[in-house]
Amino acid sequence: MVQIPKTPPGVIKPQVVSPIPKIRDELKQPKIEHKQEQFKTFSATLNDFLKDVNNLQQEAGRSVEKLLTGEIKDVHDVMVAVEKASTSFELMMELRNKMIDAYHEILRMQV
């Protein structure tokens, strides 16, 4: 048996510390959950845009029908719906033209 000599007064007794197991228990790493964000593909985004344009066109058509049948008295509301549909259709056509131009540009590239 090993005897530990007494320490003189005023001297700090060394402590036997096993920090690694205790620190591991006390400082557990937080679990980080990697939530994968769902991004739409280009085709899905384009599809949604086409559906929105189609809905605006149908809404404009319904409002014109209601104006002709007398259900809507305010011409302003009908004109707003028709202009919304027209503007969205023009934007869709410009996007289509730009995509076709980009496609033709890619075809002209030399590999």
N, C-alpha and C positions, 0 to 999 in steps of 0.2 A: 504494500500500500504506500502510495506517495503522500508525503506530508507537505502541505503548503505552508511556507513560513508566514508568520504574522507580519502584517505590514506596519511600519512605524506610523505614529499619529501624524495627520496632515497629508498623508499620501493617499491618493484616490485608488481604491481597489479596482483592478481591471475586471471588467465583466465579460463573461463568456457569452458571446452573442452569435446566434446562428441566423443572420438576417435574411438569407436568401429564401428559405421556405416561408418565413413570416411575411416578407415583402410580397412574395408571389400570391399569397392568400389575400393580403390586404389590398394590393393594387392589381386586381384583376382587370384585364384589358376589356374595355367596353365592346360589346358586340355591335359591329357596324353592319347594318342591313343595307345591302346594295339594291335599292329599288330600281329596277330597270324602267325608265320612263318609256311610255309608249309613244313613239313618234309615227306620224302618218307617212306613208310612202308618197312619192310624187304622184303616182297614178290615183291613189285614194284622195289626195288633196284636189287633184284635177277633177275627179269624179264628183266630189262634193260641190265644187264650184259650178260644174255643169248642172247639177241638180238644183242649186240655188237659182241659177239663171232661168232654168225651166220653170221653177215655182213662181218667179217674178213674172214671167211671160203669161202663165196661166192666171195669176192674180190680176194682171192687167186686162186680160180677156174677160174675166168674170166681172170686173168693175165696169167695163164698157157695156157688157150685156145688161148689167143692173141699171146703168144710165139710160139705155135704150128702152128698158121696160118701165122706167120711172121709179125704181126702188131707191136710186140715189139722185138727189136733187142738186148736189154740189158738183159742178163740173171740175172744180179745182182738184178734188180728191182723185178723180178719174185721171186727170192730166198728170198728177204726181205719180200715180201708179204706172201709167204708160211711159213716162219719161224714165222712171227707175228701171223698168224692163228694157227700154231702149238703150240706156247707158250701159247696163250690165251686159247686154248682147254685143254692143260695140266693143267693150273691153274684152269679152270672150273672143271675138273675131281677131282683135289685135294680138292677143296672146297666141292664138292659133297661128297667125301669120309669122310671129316671131319664132315660134317653135319650128315651123316649116323652114324658115330661113336658117335657123341653127342646124337643123338636120341636113340641109343642102350644103352648108359650110363644112360640116363634118365629113360629108361624102367627098368633098373636094380636097380634103387633107390627104397628103401623101404619107404613107407609113414607111 
